[in-house]
């Protein structure tokens, strides 16, 4: 079993947590993911049967998180 953990902190950690939590409940082939809040940090934990599945899941979650962060920044700048 392959494992990866991404630690998020700062202003976007809450936003990214809210966006990624529902995605972590979805079934991805050969992969299990969870989003956990620990204090002021958000942890994204991914386990996969093989390196290919781990890489694919990491790419997906990182892109979803980056998209959520970008959208959050755009909304903030439009509110000003």
N, C-alpha and C positions, 0 to 999 in steps of 0.2 A: 504494500500500500504506500502510495506517495502522498506527502502532506505539504501544505504551504499555509502560511499565516501572514496576513497583512494587518498592520496596526495603523489606525487612522486617529489623528487628534486634531484639535483646532476647531475653528468655526464650522467647517463643513462636515465634521464627524457625525453630528446629529442628523443632518440632511441625508448624507450618504447612507447612514444606518437605516433610516426610514425607507429609502428607495430600495436598498439591497435586501432587506429582511424578507419581503415577499418573494423575491427571486430565489433566495436560498431555500425556500420550501418547494420550489419546482424540481421536478426530476430532470436531471441532466444525465446523459449516458455515462455509466461507469463512475459517477461522481456524487459526492455528498458535500454540501456546503452549509455553513451556519454563520450567522451574524450575531455577535454577542457584545453587549455593552459592559465595560469594566471601568467604573469611575468616569473619568473624562475621556476615555479612549473607546473606540469601536474596533473590535477584532473580527476580521473576516477569516474564517477557517475553512479550508478546502481539503478534502481527502479524495483521492482518485485511485482507480485500480492500476493505472499505468501513467507514464510520463506524458503521452499524447493527450489523454483525457484531462490531466492536470493542467497542461499548457492551455488547452482550449477553454477550460473553466476559468482560469486566471485571466486570460484575454477578455472573456465575456464580462466578468465581474469588474475588472479594472476599467473597461470601456463604459459600462453602465454607471459606475461611480464617478468617472470623469465627466460624463454627460450630465449627471445630476448636479455636480458641482458647477459646471459651466452654466447650466440653466439657472441655478440659484444666484450666481453672480450677475447674470443678465437681469433677473427679476429685481435684485437689489439696486442695480444701476438705473433701471427704469422707474423705480419708486422715488428716486431723488429729484 
